[in-house]
């Protein structure tokens, strides 16, 4: 009987204390990557970050090119 109570207690403890967690990361719907910027772009700093701007759009430099940002 004592072993049964210990087994039930251990089972309850393990079922309540789960280590599994679900992490959900939202991805943007579309990402626009530009390989090279036009010649007449401007460099601006917003909140300490460097952005390249041209034609009213802001770009951020990445390994694959320049990504259009919404600021």
N, C-alpha and C positions, 0 to 999 in steps of 0.2 A: 504494500500500500504506500509505503514511504517512497519507494522508487517511482511509483506512478505519479504521485504528487510532484516530485522533482522533475520528472519528464514533462508533465503538463505545464509546470511553471517555466521551464526552459523553452518549451515550444511557444508559449505566449510571449516571453521576452524577445525571442528571435523574430517573431512575426510582427511585433510592434516597432522594433528598432531596426528598420530597414536602411541600408546604405544607398539604395538606388535613388537617384534624383533625376528629374527630367529638366533639361535645359533647352529652351526654345530660342533660336536666333532668327530674327527677322531679316530677310534679305530684300534689297530693293528689287522692284519689278524689272527694270531695265538698267543696264549700265552702259554708258557710251564711252568708249576708249578711242582716243585720237593718238595716232603714232607721233605726229609732229605738229607743233603749233604754227600758226601763221607768223609771218615776219614782224608784223606790227603789234604784237602782244605787249601787255604791260604787266609788271610784277607788283603785286599789292600784298600787304601784310594785314591780316585780320586776326585779332586775338593772339598774336605771336606766331601765327601760321602763314607760310608763304603760299600764295595762290597766283596763278597766271590768269589774266583777264583779257578777253577779246570779244567784241560784239555783244557785250552785256552778259556773257557767260563766264563763270569762274571754273578754272581747271586746277587739279592737283596732280603733281608728278608721282608716278608709280613705276614699278619695274617694267610693266608692259606698255607704258605710254602715259598719256594724260587723261584723267577721268574727269568728266563734267560733274561739278558739284552744285548742289542747291544750298545757297547760303541765305 
